[in-house]
């Protein structure tokens, strides 16, 4: 037990025998301490004891402690105590009193500073739009609120959903992968002793898709969206699985999910409704105009899309200011790492960059339009082909509910090396058929290991991607080159990071990739360890390369695979030896940092920004973005202060000032040009 009595530090440990508290050990500056404190009060089983202390200057004081009866004859190590000690001797020196008061004031100031630091960010909301989910919450909170980045619309006729992927094309490559794993010893045939045995039922925790049985009510937003939700013309989260809805996914591969039937305005409208739903139903925000917003954006982005997001958040949502930052840099903030290689395995993209002191090092970008969803598709094919699930259930690759089940099964059971203790497991899952919930079982099978290993044997991914190629997701393609920067500040358009300067035609593009350099092609998957090694190898300084290899930070929801960390570390050691990077002797992969899971690490890093001293200088205010600028106040105040009584002369000066202010070019003070001055990265 620690405490302070008249500035003296002491420590006491008590044992309780039913009536008295005896001193077992004592460490303090007191000259002597009463060995047996007196039991002077009992209130509702709360025992209060008092003992006398004689200090080194022969003065006396008393301390009182209160704690509950935790039982007899046992050591009380966790005492909820209250120190009531006060000065008994009125002749204590004034200097000692001043010291005590100064100590108390110092502690109060520290507590107040901590409370102020925690309170910072309560007027700021952090938003991160992902392909799988949207994460948002106040910056003063520890973790974000998450919900699926899907929106469903009720339609009169049967709407056309996204095309189902033909998964039979990956059968041959999966067979080759299975043979490799058997040769490596990571996969073994099912032992005869295990065949035919009853399987233990292990239910995958899906938290029951709540819309299936209609038992859980959702909060209604306080806006026009409420009526649309009430009549089920627009649905969110798990409700999209409950009926015949046209389901839209606004973000894909980290970009707007543009197509012939889904234009940019449709995407912005859906993101507006999803954001409004999150703010009202998840965060219960009543007045959005009272809040600032921090927008977490991908490392590689298309500027026109970010511009439209910013405009939507300020003009339509009504935030009073906004700030932008890159997710890999924020991930390094969240992990408190000055130098690290950020490996973001998202739902539909893999993004690898090297960060040094808040800056992404040039040339270290590796971006692939693949992610954990592709593992789900491979797993779905393996479960179906091996007849591992009920024959009455036909899993569909274009069914969001079925993909959700594969995602949960992957997190629960997928791993890179076979474990015999799980061979007899049966997993209970749920699906929706004809608007009714149906349960089915999936047997533990070799597909759980094969699908996980596709991160390192990537040919099945490439077979899947050939069916879903779209130039709007290719940041190296011609579609990004077609963007331009006109003079009009509010119409500024541009591409994101362009790696296609060496291409002038489709033929050169094809030639480039057929020559073997496929690292920069976002639609061609290569093994994960190769991409990480390539990114680190682009750094020229050997010392920084060594630090990056020792701080490989996993982010994103795809980093949850069992034993993924051990496999990556082992493969990278071999890879660096082959690349003759001799300064790298050790590789360390970091996943969970201070109990923060990889999927939340970038969002948590963004909570650092509003707690900085320069927070007021960060914001791009609504007035600055929209161009609602006030006249130059200094010059106007000077004219008024110099007023000598001549009203006509003052009127002439004011008219001339207004004309001059109107004609003055202030375009650099608002919109995109003002945004460029505020953000800490290259626009």
N, C-alpha and C positions, 0 to 999 in steps of 0.2 A: 504494500500500500504506500503510495507516494503522496506527499502533501507539503504544505508550507505553514509553519507557525512562527509569526513574527520574524519572517525572513530566514528562518533556519530550515534547511532541507533535512528530512528524516525519512526513513523507510521502516515499516513494521509489518511483520507477518503474524497473523493470529491463528490460534487453534481454539475451538469452541467445545466446552465440556457440558454445556447445558445452562450454566449460570454465569460463568466468568470468561473473560477473554484474557489469555495469558500472553505476554510478550515472548516470542520465540527468538527473534533476532532483532537487532537494532543497529542502525548506522546513522549517526547524526553528529552535530557539533555540540550537543547538549552535554553538560557536565554529569548529570544523572537523570534517570527517568524512573518514575514510579513503576515497579515491577507488576503490580496487580491493579489494573484500573478498576474503578468502582462502577458497578451496574446501577445507574441512577434513575433509569426510566424504561418502561416497557409500554409501547403504544402499538396495538394491533400486530403483535409479533415482531415489531421493529425494536431491537435492543439498542440502547444508547449507553456508551461507556465514556468515562472521563478519567484522565490520568494527569499527573503533574510532571512538569519538566523543569529542571534547574539548569539554566544556561551557563555558559562559561563566565559571564560577568556576575554570577550569583543571583541574577534576577529570576523570577519564577513566572511561568505561564501555564495555561492548561489547554488541552485539546480534547474535543469530543468527537466520537465516531458513531455513526448509526448504521446498522446492517441487520438483515433478517436472519431468523433461525433456519439454517440450511440443513440441520440434522445434528446429531450428537457424535462426538468423538471423531470429527473429520476436519481436515485442514481447509480453511476458507481461503481460496486463492483469488477469487473474483468477487470482491466486495464492492457493492454499490454504496459508496460512503459519502457523507456530507461533513465537511469540517466546519465546526462552529467556533473555532478558537478565536479568542479576542485577548487583548492585553488586559491582564489583571492588575498589574502594578502600574499605578498612574505616574510613577516617577521615571518611566522609561526615557532614555535620552531622545531629544527631538531629532537628532541625526538618524537614529534607527527608525523612527516613525517616517521620516522623509524617504528613507530607502525603501520601506515597505510600500509607501504610496507610489513612488516612482516605478517600482516593480509591477504593482497592480495596473498602473496606467499604461506601462509598456505592453503588458499582456492584453489589455483591453484594445490598444491600438492595433496589435497584431491580429487579434480576432476580427476587428472591424475591417482590416485590410483583406483578410481572407474572405470575409463575407462579401465585400465589394467585388473581389475578383470573381467569386462564384456568381454573383448577381450580373456581372457583365455578360452580355449576350442574351439576356432575357428579352430584349427587343429586336433580336435578330433570328431569322429562320434560315436554316441551311437546307438546300434542295439539291438532290443528285438524281438525274434522270438516267436510268439504265435500260437495257434491252429486256431484262427480266422484271425489275421492280423499280419503284420510285422510293427513295429514302428522304425523309424530311423530319425536322424537329427544331425546337429552339436550341440555340447554341449553348444555353445554360444547362441543357440536359446531357446525360452521359452517353446515350445511344439514340439512334434514329428510330422513327416509326416507319415500317415498310409495308407496301402493298403492291400487288401486281400491276405492271404497266400495260394493262389491257382494259378495253372499254367495249361493252356490248350494246348493240342497238336492236330494238325489237322491229322486226320486218313483217310485212303482210305475206309476202311470198317467200319461198325458200331461197335464202341468199347464197351466193356462191362464196364458200370459204376458201382459204388458201389451198393450193394444190397439194395432194398427198404425195409424199416422197416415196419413190420406189426403192425400198431397202434391199431388195433381192440382188441388186448390183454389187453389193459389198460381200456377198457370200464367199466368193473365191479368195479375196484378200484376207478375210477373217480366218479362212481355213489355213492359209499360209502363216498367219500370225499365231494360230493355235499350235502349229507344228514347231515354230520357233520357240515358243514358251515351253513346250515339252522338252525340246533339246536343251534348253537353258536350265531346266529343272524347276521352273517357276510354276509348272502345271503338271499334275500327275493324274493318272487314271483313277477312277473311283474304286477304292478297295472293295474286294468281294465281301468282306465282313460288314460293309455299310449298305450293300445293295438290298433293297426290299425291306429295310427296317422302317418302322413308323417314324414319321418326321415330327420333330418338335415344332409347334406353332409359335412363331414370333411375329407379333403384329407391328407393322411399321407405323410409327407415330405420325399420323396425318392430321391430327386434330379435327377429324371428321369434316369433310367439306360441308361447311355449315349451311349452304343454300340447298343441299339435297333434301333435307327433311323440313326446312323452313322453320327451325326452332329458334334461331337467334335473330333478334331484331337489330337493324342497323340504325345509327343516328342519322337524322336527316339534316342536310346542310341548310343554313338560313339564307337561301337565295332562290333564284328562279330554277336552279337545278333540282331543288327539292321536289317540285311537282313532277319532273321527268323521272326521278327515282321512284316516287310514290306510285305512279301509274306503270312502272316497269318499262318505260320506253327507253331508258338508259340504265344499265346495270354495271356494277364494278365488282372487283375481287371475285370471290367464289360464286357469286350469283350468275356469272356468265355461263356456268356449267349447267344451270337449272332449266334451260329452255332453248328454244330455237332463236338464237340471237346471231346477228352479224358481228363477229368479234374483230376488233381492230387492234393492231400492235403498233403504236406510233414510232417507237425506236427499234431499229434493227442494226446489228453490228456497230452500235454506237452512233449511227447517223439516223436522219429522218427516213422512215420506211416508205420511200416514194415509189410509186408505180403508176401505170396508166389509169388506174381507178382510185388512186389515193394520192392527191396532190398536196403541195406544201401547206395550203390553207386548211385542208382537212386535218393534217397532222397538228397544226397549231391549235385548231379548235378542240381536238381531242385532248391535247396536253393541257389546255386551259380548264376543261371540265375535270380532268384527273387531278390537277393541282388544286382546284377549288374543292373537290371532294376531300382531298387529304387535309387541307387547311381547316375545313369545317368539321369533318367527321372524325379525323384522327387527332388533330391538335386542338380542336374546339376554339379556333381563333375567331373572334367576333369582328374586329376592325383591322383589316389587313393594312390600312394606311398608317397604322402605328408601328409598323415593323420594317426593318431593313431585310435584305435578302442576300445570302452568299450562294452563288451558283457554282457547283462543282462540274467542270466540263472535261471531256476527254482530252488526252494529250494531242491527238490528231483530230481536227475538227474542220468543218466547212463554215466559213465565216458568215455566210448569209443565214445559215441555220441558227448560229449563236446570236446573231443580230435580231432575228425574229423572236427567239426565246426571250432575250432581254426586253424587247419592245412589248411582248405579251405580259411579262411579269410587272413591268412598270405601268404601261398604258392601260391594260385590261384588268390586271389583278389589283393594281393600286399601291404597290410597295413604294415606300418613300425614298428608297435608295437601293443600290445593288453593287455587288463586287464579284469578280470572277477569278477563279484560279484552277490550275490543272490538277487532275486527280492523282497523278504519280507524285508530284511535289507534296500535295496534301497528305498522301500516304506516308511519306518520309517524316512529315511533321507529327502525324499520329503515332508513329513508332519511335519518335525522338531519335532519329538517325540522321547524322549530317551527310553521310555518304552511303548509298545503298543502290542495289539493282532491284527495281520494282518489277515483279512478275505478276501482272494482273490477269487472272484466268476468269473471264467473265462468262456470261451465259451464251453470248454469240460473238465474242471477240477475245483474242489474246493480245495483250499489249505489254511490251517489255521496253523499259528505258532505264538508263543509269542517271541518278540524281546526285549532284554534288553541291551542298550548301544552298539548297532551294532552287537550283537551276538544272534543267535537263541537259546533259552533255550532248553536243552535236554528234550526229552519226550513230547514236546508240539506239535509235528507234527500230523496233521490230513489231509489226502489226499484222495480225492474221484474222480473217473473218471466220474464225472457228472458235468453239468454246465448249462449255459443259453440256450444252444442248446436243451437240453432235455425239457426245458419249451416251446421252439418253437414247438417241436414235439407234446407235449400235446395240445398246442393251436391249432395246425393244425388239430388234431383229433377232438377237440371240435367244431371248425368252420365247419368241414365237417359233423359231426354227427348231429349237430343242424340245418343243412341246412341254415347256416347264410351267405353263399356266393352264387354267381351266380351258377346255376346248370350246366352251360356250361363250368365251370372251375373245373377241377379235380386236386386238390392239391396233389403233389407227395413228399414223404419224402426224395427221393434221388435226387431231383432237387434243385441245389444250389440257383437258382433264386427264387423258391417258399419259400425256407427256409429264404431267405433274406427278403421277404415280411412279413413273420411271425415275424421275428426279429424286424422289424420296427413297426409293429402293436403292439407288446409286449411293446416296449419302449413308445409308444404313449398312449396306453389304458389299459394295464394290471395293476391291483392293487389288494390288498389283501381284501379290504372291498368294498362292493357295494355302488355306488354313483348314486342316482336317477336322478341327473341333466344330466347324460350322457346316459340315457336309450334310447333316441331317436336318437342317433348318427348313421351315416352311414359312413364307412371309405372307401375311394377310393384307390385301390391298382393297381399294374401293374404286368403282367407276360408275358412270351414269349411263344408263341405257333406257331409252324411251321415258326420260324424265323420272326414272326410278333408280335409287341407289342399289348397286349390286356389289357384293363382296366376292373376291376371288383370291386364290392362293397361287403363289409363285414358289416353286421348289428351288432350293439353292443349287446352282449349276455353274459349269465352267464359264459361261458367258459373263458372269460377274467379274471374273479376272481378265478375260479377253477384252471386254469393253474398256476397262480401266487402262490397259496397256496401249490403247490406240493413241494416247498422248505421245508415245515414244515410237510407235510403228504406225505412221499416219496415213497409209494408203487408203484405208476405208473412208477417212474424212474427205479425201480428194474425190473419191467416187461419188460421195453424196453431194459435194459442192458443184459438180458438173451439171447437176439438175437445177441448180438455184444460183445462177450467175447474173448479177445485175451491176451495171457500170456505176450506178449512183452510190454503191458501197465500196468502190475501188478508188482510193485516194491517189493512186498513181495513174489513173486512167485519163482519157481525154475529156470526160465530163467535168472534172475539176479544172482543167485548163481553160475551158470555155467561159469560166467566170471572169469578171473584169472589175475594175475600179473606176467608175465614172466620177465626175467632179461633185455631183450632188451628194452631200454628206449623208443624207438619209437613205440614199439608194446605193450605198457602197456594197459591192458584192466582190467576193474573192474565193479562191480555193483555200484549203488548209495547207498543210505541209506538202509541198510538191516534190516528188522524187522522180518525176517523169520528164525532166528537162532534156534528157538524152534521146527522147523518142520524138520522131516526127511523123510516123505512120504506124498503122497496125502491123505491118510486116516487120518493122524494126522491133516492135514490142514483142511479137511472137519469137523473133530471132533471139532477142535478149534472154528470154526465159528458156528457150530450147538449148541454149549454150550452157545451161547448168546453174546460173546464178538465180536461184528461185527464192532467196531469202527475202527480197523486197516485194514479191508478189503476194498481195494479201489474200488471194483466192487459191493459194497453193500451200498446203500444210506440210511442215517438216517437223522432225522430232523436237520436243520441248527443250531438251538439254542442249541441242545444237543452237537453238535460238538464243538461249541465255548466254552460252559461251561466245557466240558471235557478238552480242551486244557488249559484253564486258571487254572483248578483244579489241573493239574499236577505240577504246581509251588508250592514249599513247603513253601516259605516265604509269610505269610499273607499280609504283607505290599505291596509286589510286586504284589500279586494277586489283591489287591484293586486298585492299579494304572493301572493294565492291564484292569480291568473291566471298569475303567473310561476313557480308551483310546482304544476303539475297532475301528480299522481303516479298512474301507471297500475299497477294490481295485478291479480292473477288470471291464469288461463291463457288467457283470450280476448284478451290484449293483445299477442299475438305476430304479428298480421297484418302482412305487409310493407307499408311506407309508411303505416301507420295514423297514426303520430305527425305526419307532415307534413300529412296531410289534416285532422286535428283542429285543428292550429294554424292553418291557413289559414281553416277554416270559423269558428273561434271569433273570430278577428280581425274578420271580417265581421259576425258575430252581435253582438258587443259594440258595434260602430259603430251597428248598427240599434237596439240597446237604449239608445244614447246614454250609455254608460258611458265617458266620455271620458278618465277617469284611466287606463284600461287601454290602453297603447300597444303592449305586447308580450305574447305568450303563449308559454310554454315548457312542453312536456310532457316529463316524466322517466319513463324506463322502467327501464333497467338501472342500478342504483346499486351502485357498488363490486362489480361482477361478480355481484350478486344479481339473479336474474330476478324479474319481477313476481309470478309464482305463489308465490314463497317469501318475499316482502318482509314480510308480516305475521308469519309464523313467526319469521323472523330478528329482527324487532323484539321479540318476546317473550323472546328470549335475553338482552335487556338487563336485565330485571327481577331475575333471581336474582343479578346481579352488583352490585346496589346495596347501600349500607351498611345500609339498613333492611329487608333481605330477611327477617329473622326476624320482623318485624312484619306481613308480608304474609299469612302462611298462615292459612287456615281449617283448623284441625287436625281430625283425625277425631273426637277426643273432643268438641270444640266442636260439630261438625256433628251427631253422634249423641246429644248430650246426656249423655254420660258424664262428668259434672262431679264433682270431688272436693269435700268439705266445705270451708268457709272455714278455711284453715289458720291465719291470724293469730290469730283468736279462740281456736281450739283450743290453739295453742301458749301463749297467755297463761294459760289455765287450768292447763295442765300446769306452767308455770314458777312459778305461785303456789301450787302444792300444798304444804300445811303439815303433811301427815302424816295428815290426816283422810280415810281412804279412802271412808267412806260419803258424806261431803259431796262428794267429787270425783265419785263415781258419780252422785249426784243432778244435779250440774252437767252431766255428760256426757250424761245422758238428756234433760235439758231442752234442751241444745244440739242434739242429734240431731233432736228433735222440731221445734225452731225452724227448723233448716236444711232439713228436709223440707217444711215448710209455706211456706218462703220462695219467692216467685215469681222464678225465675231464667231465665225463658223468653227474655229479651233476650240471654242469654249463650250461646245455642246456636242451631243450625238457621238458618232463613231470616233471622231478625232479626239474628243475629250476622253472617251473610253481608252484609247490607245495610250494616253498619258498616264492613266491610272493603273492599268493592269501590269503585273510584273513579268510578263512573258511576251514573246514576239507575236503580234497579231498577224 
